[in-house]
């Protein structure tokens, strides 16, 4: 059932079989957030995409070092080489120390990702904690003739890089001449030899809050250089996978490719992966359009565009219903449908954990055995095909059908044989929890459920149907239902 893992490589613009540099070890770097504001759902989708990649790599037996940085300096408003630092600007507006802003929004980022059940990185470096490496890298590029100092700033020299065999634009597919034509504003380019040259180090104006000493005077690092330095330090001069959102492909990742190759004489990354964006009712999610949700608004249902609250696992499941490279449209209808689908799987998870093998005289049902084995293989095949979670989830629903049949007695364990029974139970749980990261969301009344079911049984036996209805209503209010089965009383998530 082992299908080779194939991933879409932005660099080659095609799916490639994944071959790590030093198996079974895998180096994975993902661009983390710039911590100047609350994390939004577009960010969440990107990090979820690489959480799935991390989980599947580990599931397939790889030892992954997952590095995800925190950008706390150097990312300027407008993603440009001129202007205010995003963190510094927020610090000035809120009259706080920049590191207070960094800490507040780093904490928020961690809390939100934990709510969505995302695994933490192996290493989480910060840009401000790697100032020495960035200064040394800029100096090294100057020495190699691939960067130059101008008025206290240092810029990467794209023309010299291309003359020495580089190919700036190869990741994004952009042509240098077209980029020059498209350059709308020349503001801040007077210091540059070429308008497209990008900053490795910027001279700080006296009022700039965040600045450090360097050989070129007081300043701060360029946004692109930090990721090159941190990924190189923890994963080596060439590593396996670099991920991020589609919006980072150019210029951020393009600049990383150039810097890494210029510093070390080889492409820094074997496989570049990019997650696509979220849309809302067909429109791009943005604050200016008023259709950008914070996770807290989603969980509480407080945004004007939301009909109701949606739980973290509902949203996680919703996002997994679309392959990470496709756009994903956010709507109440889609979320409500995802809620129903997730609760069906959560019920299956609850059931499958309680299923036990029992011997019997039943004849093996070869058609059902074949269907189960096909669905298990289909899950592997889908996940190995560039993490196609949409198809993988469809295979899970096939397995769910048999889990439910075992639960209701329509299918007896002996009809499957012990090996297939264990495979069905074990794989359903592992696929759902370990690979897709979906878990039951325990209701607040969880500890009271056994006692309430006992009361329900007694009221029913005594024909106190008004009390029976009251208990059913209280379960319904908590998103649960009571199931009167032939042999026992049970509860489930309301589908």
C-alpha positions in Angstrom: 0.0 0.0 0.0 3.0 2.3 0.0 2.6 4.8 -2.8 5.6 7.1 -3.5 5.0 10.6 -2.2 4.7 13.1 -5.0 4.5 16.9 -4.4 4.1 19.9 -6.7 7.4 21.7 -6.9 6.8 25.4 -7.7 10.4 25.5 -9.0 9.8 22.9 -11.7 6.1 23.6 -12.1 5.2 20.0 -11.9 4.6 17.1 -9.4 7.8 15.3 -8.5 8.5 12.2 -6.5 9.9 13.4 -3.1 13.5 12.3 -2.6 15.0 13.7 0.6 18.7 14.7 0.5 19.5 12.6 3.5 16.8 10.0 4.2 15.1 9.3 6.5 15.8 12.9 7.6 13.8 15.8 6.2 14.5 19.5 6.5 11.3 21.6 6.3 11.2 25.4 6.6 8.0 27.4 6.6 7.8 31.2 6.7 6.1 32.1 9.9 4.0 35.2 10.8 5.1 38.8 11.1 3.8 39.3 14.6 2.3 42.8 14.6 -1.4 41.8 14.6 -3.8 39.0 15.3 -3.4 35.9 13.1 -6.2 35.7 10.5 -7.8 32.8 8.7 -5.7 33.1 5.5 -2.6 32.6 7.7 -4.3 29.6 9.4 -4.9 27.9 6.0 -1.2 28.2 5.1 0.0 26.8 8.4 -2.6 24.0 8.3 -1.4 23.0 4.8 2.1 22.5 6.2 0.8 20.9 9.4 -0.7 18.2 7.1 2.6 17.8 5.3 4.5 17.5 8.6 2.0 14.9 9.9 2.1 12.8 6.7 5.9 12.9 6.4 6.1 11.6 10.0 3.4 9.1 9.3 5.4 7.8 6.4 8.4 7.2 8.7 10.5 10.4 8.0 12.3 12.2 10.8 11.4 15.8 10.2 13.1 18.9 11.5 10.4 21.5 11.1 11.6 25.1 11.3 9.1 27.9 11.3 10.3 31.4 12.0 8.9 34.5 13.8 9.4 37.8 11.9 9.8 40.4 14.5 11.8 43.0 12.6 12.6 44.0 9.0 9.2 43.5 7.4 8.2 46.9 6.2 4.6 48.2 5.5 3.7 47.3 1.9 6.4 44.6 1.7 8.8 47.2 0.3 12.3 48.4 0.9 11.1 51.8 2.1 8.7 52.8 4.9 7.9 51.8 8.4 8.6 48.5 10.1 5.3 46.7 10.7 6.1 45.8 14.3 7.6 49.3 15.0 4.5 51.0 13.5 2.2 49.0 15.8 4.4 49.7 18.8 4.3 53.5 18.0 0.5 53.4 17.6 -0.1 51.5 20.8 2.6 53.3 22.7 4.3 50.0 23.7 7.8 48.6 23.4 8.2 46.7 20.1 9.0 43.5 22.0 5.7 43.8 23.9 3.9 43.8 20.5 6.0 40.8 19.4 5.2 38.9 22.6 1.5 39.7 22.5 1.0 38.6 18.9 3.3 35.6 19.2 1.3 34.4 22.1 -1.9 34.8 20.0 -0.4 33.0 17.1 0.5 30.0 19.3 -2.9 29.9 21.0 -4.8 30.0 17.7 -2.7 27.2 16.1 -3.1 25.1 19.2 -6.9 25.5 19.0 -6.7 24.1 15.5 -4.6 21.2 16.8 -1.5 22.1 14.8 1.8 20.5 15.8 4.5 22.9 17.0 7.8 23.3 15.0 11.0 21.7 16.1 12.7 25.1 16.1 11.1 28.6 16.1 13.8 31.1 15.5 13.3 34.9 15.5 14.7 37.5 13.1 15.9 39.7 15.9 17.7 36.7 17.5 19.9 36.2 14.4 21.2 39.7 13.7 24.9 38.5 13.6 24.1 35.9 10.9 22.4 38.5 8.8 25.2 41.1 9.1 27.7 38.4 8.2 25.7 37.2 5.2 25.4 40.8 3.8 29.1 41.3 4.3 29.8 38.0 2.5 27.7 39.0 -0.5 29.5 42.3 -0.7 32.9 40.4 -0.7 31.6 38.1 -3.5 30.7 41.2 -5.6 27.0 40.3 -5.4 25.9 43.2 -3.1 26.9 46.8 -2.6 26.7 49.4 0.2 24.9 52.6 -0.7 24.3 55.5 1.8 24.4 53.2 4.8 22.2 50.5 3.2 23.2 47.2 1.5 21.5 46.0 -1.6 21.6 42.7 -3.5 23.0 43.2 -7.0 20.6 41.3 -9.3 22.6 42.2 -12.5 25.9 40.9 -11.1 24.1 37.8 -9.8 22.7 37.0 -13.3 26.1 37.7 -14.9 27.6 35.1 -12.6 25.1 32.4 -13.7 22.1 33.3 -11.5 18.6 33.4 -12.8 16.5 35.9 -10.8 12.9 35.1 -11.6 13.1 31.4 -12.0 10.9 30.5 -9.1 8.0 32.9 -9.9 8.5 32.7 -13.6 8.8 36.4 -13.9 11.1 37.9 -16.6 13.5 40.6 -15.5 12.7 43.0 -18.4 9.0 42.7 -17.6 9.6 43.4 -13.9 11.5 46.6 -14.8 8.6 47.7 -17.0 6.1 46.9 -14.3 8.0 48.9 -11.6 5.5 51.7 -11.0 7.2 53.8 -8.4 10.9 54.7 -8.3 10.5 56.1 -4.7 13.4 54.9 -2.6 15.4 53.5 -5.6 17.8 56.4 -6.0 20.4 54.5 -3.8 20.1 51.4 -6.0 22.0 50.5 -9.2 18.9 48.7 -10.4 15.3 49.5 -9.3 14.8 45.7 -8.7 17.8 45.3 -6.3 16.5 44.5 -2.9 17.6 45.5 0.6 19.8 43.1 2.6 20.4 45.9 5.3 18.6 49.2 5.6 20.0 52.4 7.2 17.7 53.4 10.0 16.3 56.9 10.2 16.8 58.4 13.7 13.1 58.0 14.5 13.1 54.3 13.5 12.5 52.4 16.8 14.2 49.1 15.9 17.9 49.5 14.9 21.2 47.7 15.5 24.9 48.5 15.0 26.5 47.2 11.8 29.7 47.9 9.7 27.5 50.3 7.6 26.1 52.2 10.6 22.9 51.8 12.6 20.2 49.9 10.7 18.0 46.8 10.5 18.0 43.7 8.3 16.0 43.2 5.0 12.9 41.0 5.3 14.2 38.4 2.8 17.6 37.9 4.3 16.3 36.7 7.7 14.7 33.5 6.3 17.8 32.7 4.3 20.0 33.0 7.4 17.7 31.1 9.7 16.9 28.3 7.3 20.6 27.9 6.5 21.6 27.9 10.1 19.2 25.1 11.2 18.8 23.1 8.0 22.0 23.6 6.0 23.0 25.3 2.8 20.6 23.1 0.9 17.5 21.5 2.4 14.5 19.6 1.3 11.3 21.6 1.5 10.5 25.3 1.8 6.8 26.3 2.2 4.7 29.3 2.5 1.6 31.1 1.2 1.2 31.8 -2.5 1.6 35.5 -1.8 5.2 35.0 -0.7 6.3 33.4 -4.0 7.4 36.8 -5.3 9.3 38.7 -4.1 10.1 37.0 -0.8 10.9 33.5 -1.9 12.4 34.6 -5.2 14.9 36.7 -3.2 15.6 33.7 -0.9 16.5 31.6 -3.9 18.9 34.3 -5.2 20.5 34.9 -1.8 21.0 31.2 -1.0 22.5 30.5 -4.4 24.7 33.6 -4.2 26.0 32.7 -0.7 26.6 29.0 -1.2 26.8 28.4 -4.9 23.8 26.1 -5.1 20.0 26.3 -5.0 19.1 26.5 -1.3 15.9 24.3 -1.6 15.0 21.2 -3.5 11.2 21.5 -3.3 9.2 24.8 -3.0 5.6 24.4 -1.9 2.9 27.1 -1.9 -0.6 27.1 -0.3 -3.4 28.9 -2.1 -5.6 31.6 -0.6 -9.0 31.8 1.0 -11.9 33.6 -0.6 -15.2 34.7 1.0 -18.4 34.2 -1.1 -16.1 34.4 -4.2 -14.2 37.5 -3.1 -10.6 37.7 -1.9 -10.5 37.8 1.9 -9.3 41.3 3.0 -9.7 43.7 5.8 -10.7 46.5 3.4 -13.7 44.5 2.1 -14.8 43.7 5.7 -14.8 40.0 5.0 -11.7 39.0 6.9 -12.4 36.8 9.9 -10.3 36.4 13.0 -10.5 32.9 14.5 -12.0 34.2 17.7 -14.8 35.8 15.7 -15.4 32.5 14.0 -15.5 30.5 17.2 -17.9 33.0 18.8 -20.0 33.7 15.7 -19.6 37.5 16.2 -18.7 38.6 12.7 -21.6 40.2 10.7 -21.1 37.8 7.8 -21.5 34.7 10.1 -24.8 33.0 10.7 -23.5 31.0 13.8 -20.4 30.0 15.6 -18.1 27.4 14.1 -15.8 25.1 16.2 -12.1 24.8 15.5 -12.4 21.2 14.2 -15.3 22.2 12.0 -13.1 24.8 10.4 -10.1 22.5 10.2 -12.3 19.9 8.5 -13.7 22.5 6.1 -10.2 23.6 5.0 -9.1 19.9 4.5 -12.0 19.4 2.1 -10.0 21.3 -0.5 -6.5 20.4 -1.8 -4.0 23.0 -0.5 -3.1 24.4 -3.9 -6.7 25.2 -4.9 -8.5 28.3 -3.7 -11.0 27.7 -0.9 -14.2 29.7 -0.7 -15.5 30.5 2.7 -19.3 30.6 3.2 -21.9 29.8 5.9 -23.4 27.1 3.7 -20.0 25.4 3.2 -19.1 25.7 6.9 -22.5 24.3 8.0 -22.1 21.3 5.6 -18.5 20.8 7.0 -19.9 20.8 10.5 -22.3 18.0 9.6 -19.5 16.0 7.9 -17.1 16.5 10.8 -19.7 15.3 13.4 -20.3 12.2 11.3 -16.6 11.4 11.4 -16.4 12.4 15.1 -19.1 9.9 15.9 -17.2 7.3 13.9 -14.1 8.0 15.9 -16.0 7.6 19.2 -17.5 4.4 17.9 -14.3 2.9 16.5 -12.4 3.5 19.7 -15.0 1.2 21.4 -15.2 -1.5 18.8 -13.9 -4.9 20.0 -13.2 -8.1 18.1 -15.6 -11.0 18.7 -15.3 -14.5 17.2 -18.1 -15.9 15.2 -19.1 -18.5 12.7 -19.8 -16.0 9.9 -18.6 -16.5 6.4 -16.1 -14.0 5.2 -17.7 -11.2 3.2 -15.1 -10.9 0.4 -16.9 -7.9 -1.3 -16.9 -5.8 1.9 -13.3 -6.9 2.7 -12.2 -5.8 -0.8 -14.0 -2.5 -0.4 -12.4 -1.7 2.9 -8.9 -2.6 1.6 -9.5 -0.4 -1.5 -10.5 2.6 0.7 -7.5 2.2 2.9 -5.2 2.0 -0.1 -7.1 5.0 -1.6 -6.3 7.1 1.4 -2.6 6.4 1.1 -2.8 7.1 -2.7 -4.6 10.4 -2.3 -2.3 11.7 0.5 0.7 10.6 -1.6 -0.6 12.5 -4.6 0.4 16.0 -3.4 -1.5 15.8 -0.2 -5.0 15.5 -1.8 -6.9 15.7 1.4 -10.2 16.1 -0.5 -10.0 12.6 -2.0 -8.5 11.2 1.2 -11.6 12.4 3.2 -13.9 10.7 0.7 -12.1 7.4 1.4 -12.6 8.0 5.1 -16.3 8.2 4.6 -16.2 4.8 2.9 -14.5 3.4 6.0 -17.0 5.2 8.2 -19.8 3.3 6.6 -18.3 0.0 7.8 -17.5 1.4 11.3 -21.2 2.3 11.6 -22.4 -1.1 10.3 -20.2 -2.8 12.9 -21.7 -0.5 15.6 -25.3 -1.2 14.7 -24.8 -5.0 14.3 -25.5 -4.9 10.5 -22.0 -6.3 10.1 -20.3 -8.7 12.4 -16.5 -8.5 13.0 -16.1 -12.2 11.9 -17.5 -11.3 8.5 -14.3 -9.2 7.9 -11.8 -11.5 9.5 -9.6 -10.4 12.4 -6.9 -8.8 10.3 -9.2 -6.6 8.2 -11.3 -5.7 11.3 -8.2 -4.5 13.1 -7.0 -2.7 10.0 -10.4 -0.9 9.6 -10.5 0.2 13.2 -6.8 1.2 13.5 -6.5 3.0 10.2 -9.7 4.9 10.6 -8.5 6.3 13.9 -4.9 7.0 12.7 -6.0 8.5 9.4 -8.4 10.8 11.2 -6.3 11.8 14.2 -2.6 11.4 13.4 -2.7 12.3 9.7 -5.5 14.8 9.3 -5.3 16.1 12.9 -9.0 15.9 13.6 -10.2 15.1 17.1 -13.4 14.9 19.0 -14.5 18.1 20.6 -15.7 17.0 24.0 -18.9 18.7 25.0 -19.0 20.8 28.2 -21.5 18.4 29.8 -19.2 15.5 29.1 -18.7 14.5 32.7 -22.5 14.6 33.3 -23.4 12.4 30.4 -23.4 9.0 32.2 -25.7 10.2 35.0 -28.1 11.9 32.5 -28.3 8.7 30.5 -29.1 6.8 33.7 -31.9 9.3 34.5 -33.2 9.1 30.9 -33.4 5.3 31.2 -35.3 5.5 34.5 -37.7 8.2 33.2 -38.4 6.1 30.2 -39.0 2.9 32.2 -41.4 4.9 34.4 -43.1 6.4 31.3 -42.3 10.0 32.5 -42.1 11.2 28.9 -42.0 14.9 29.7 -38.8 14.3 31.6 -37.4 12.1 28.8 -38.1 15.0 26.4 -36.3 17.5 28.7 -33.2 15.4 28.7 -33.3 15.0 25.0 -33.6 18.8 24.7 -30.6 19.4 26.9 -28.5 17.0 24.8 -29.7 18.8 21.7 -28.7 22.2 23.1 -25.2 20.8 23.7 -25.0 19.5 20.1 -25.6 15.9 21.1 -28.3 13.2 20.5 -29.4 10.2 22.6 -29.4 6.9 20.6 -31.8 4.2 21.8 -30.1 1.0 20.4 -31.5 -2.5 20.7 -28.9 -3.6 23.2 -27.9 -0.4 24.9 -28.3 3.3 25.4 -25.7 5.6 23.8 -25.1 9.2 22.8 -23.6 10.8 19.7 -22.7 14.1 18.2 -25.8 15.7 16.5 -25.3 15.3 12.7 
